[in-house]
Amino acid sequence: MKLRPLIDTGEDLASPPSCIVAAAPPVLFLLPGSLGYGASLAALTASIREIAHVVPIRYPDLGKILQGQDGVCDMAAAAVEQINRIQPRGHIRLLGHSLGGAVAFEVATRMFAAGRSVKFFGILDTSLMGERSSAWETLTRTIRRIRNNRVTAPRMVCRALAKATVAIGHEANLARMLDRRAKGQFDLTSFRLKQELQEVLRAKAYFRWLAEPKSMLPFSAVLFRCQRKKMPQTLGWDRAFAQIDVVPSAGTHTDLVMPPYLAMNLHLVQKALSQTYSPAEFPQREADCSRDLASSPQPNRTRVQ
């Protein structure tokens, strides 16, 4: 395996890519993490809409998970159906966050087998190494998130109950109990517990998927990698793609799409994505666009083949 720095031609990461203008920007399919499409990814979608029409993918909900659609392959099947409905032909662009990186890989595998090309495959800090946090790391991360008002004590209680229920295999019983409690009305506690139960089951599916064999895809991907101690640079993705470009990103795995890191990482995604556009996809450009991009500073980026 060889590592070498890239010399890119792209736009200044310190300012938005205003030099690219299009009436109908290309479609980018966003595959969210186990939490689904929440406020942080909505902020990313809103920020990137000038250069891409972002379409968030919806996974099977808790009800369908409990009916057997409980694997990454089921999430990928749902994603493929949505993609084919929205963009039935032509090449596609995928961006996966956390669990979404695994789902995106399965989607790309199916699309490639069906004769579709993948023009952009972005990975927001998904790891193929299957590492699990130690008890101390989990505790310190939880305390930090509570202090930053990113999670609340009631939510942590709901999550602990969801994890304990899944561990003993009684998730269906808990879901039925919550439905009886709600009695057809909205109940905040039941809603929170169901959301946590859904996330825990999706995370469980992700770790099952990691143990499955995977074929290598014959095209490149871009890994937006946060700092991780004692982890290989590619987080295992060099075994899944013919080429992987690693772009160091700000923040940690849990907050790379949240302020204040969202603004910094957004420019990295915009730059990598816009480099895959052809003149036909963006026919209108400012006259000095190419000159500005050529003179702008470049990010640190490493290619692994």
Secondary structure, 3 states (H helix, E strand, C coil): CCEEECCCCCCCCCCCCCCECCCCCCEEEEECCCCCCCHHHHHHHHHHCCCCEEEECCCCCHHHHHCCCCCHHHHHHHHHHHHHHHCCCCCEEEEEECHHHHHHHHHHHHHHHCCCCEEEEEEECCCCCCCCCCHHHHHHHHHHHHHCCCCCHHHHHHHHHHHHHHHCCCHHHHHHHHHHHHCCCCCHHHHHHHHHHHHHHHHHHHHHHHCCCCCCEEEEEEEEECCCCCCCCCCCHHHCEEEEEEEECCCCCCCCCCCCHHHHHHHHHHHHHHCCCCCCCCCCECCCHHHHHHHCCCCCCEEEC
